Amino acid sequence: MPKKGLGKGLGSLFGEEDIRDVASTPEPPESGNVTNVRLSLIEPNEKQPRRIFDEEKIAMLTASIKEHGIIQPIIITPSKNGMYKIVAGERRWRAAKKANIKEIPALIRPYNDEQVAEIALIENLQRENLNPIEEAIGYNLLMEEFNLTQEIIAKHVGKSRSAVANSLRLLSLDNSIQKMLTDGLLTSGHARAVLSLENADMRKALAKRIVEDNLNVRQAEALAKQLQRKAPPKKTREKTASDIEIEKIQNNLSSAMGTKVKINHTPKKGKIEIEYYGNDDLERILSFFKIK
């Protein structure tokens, strides 16, 4: 799905034209120019990837706005309800409200919902304002609501596909561990060490130990390997000739399809489970069966 200006940073998103201040006017503002817009006509983006706003920093920004005014305009787009939706600059909007300012300089652009979601994510990523879980939620939103693949998302935000995939894996963690990431107690590197463990209780134990002992990523990875070795072995029964044959078929399928395949077989019925990682990986597997 082609998009204009996405994937090359905010400069390309907002264009190269000069931004100029214009006086507040009762006429509808001209799209593409900066004008003063009443705060009462502006609403936040409900799909803004950032969930946590530092109130102390908002207070500092409020004081700065009272002293110097708003130097950089926010970016907004018209909504169907006659309001304007914030695309970038919610912190400035919140601080302006606290400063009791009635109008705010804004650049108005006619973006669709998908562009609004992408630009909001890119803007926060470039400012490094998102915690790891907020970043993962942002990627997941683009995948679930707009059917974007990991590869396309990676291109748009200027990251590798593996970085996007690793970020999305964080959403499989227990809520308590996700909160540690949100609160800044764990980093993405710590989370990758935790994800290397399959057992949920062991993951929680490792995350707790990382926080309590203030472990760095390398120490967390080493501890994860120790816990893997201590994991109780799974009980196994002696393989039959049928088991060996099914295992051979399973391995052949895994090798041919480039992903994990599991066959649950009984004499009367069975099922085949094929793992995939994101929409693009699903498309690749479907193409294997010549399914569009």
Sequence and secondary structure as in RCSB ss.txt:
>XXXX:A:sequence
MPKKGLGKGLGSLFGEEDIRDVASTPEPPESGNVTNVRLSLIEPNEKQPRRIFDEEKIAMLTASIKEHGIIQPII
ITPSKNGMYKIVAGERRWRAAKKANIKEIPALIRPYNDEQVAEIALIENLQRENLNPIEEAIGYNLLMEEFNLTQ
EIIAKHVGKSRSAVANSLRLLSLDNSIQKMLTDGLLTSGHARAVLSLENADMRKALAKRIVEDNLNVRQAEALAK
QLQRKAPPKKTREKTASDIEIEKIQNNLSSAMGTKVKINHTPKKGKIEIEYYGNDDLERILSFFKIK
>XXXX:A:secstr
   SSTTS HHHHH SS        SS   TTSEEEEEGGGEE  TT S     HHHHHHHHHHHHHH   S EE
EEE TTSSEEEEE HHHHHHHHHTT SEEEEEE    HHHHHHHHHHHHHHTT   HHHHHHHHHHHHHHH   H
HHHHHHHT  HHHHHHHHHGGGS HHHHHHHHTTSS HHHHHHHHT   HHHHHHHHHHHHHHT  HHHHHHHHH
HHHHHS         HHHHHHHHHHHHHHHHHTS EEEEE SS EEEEE   SHHHHHHHHHHTT  
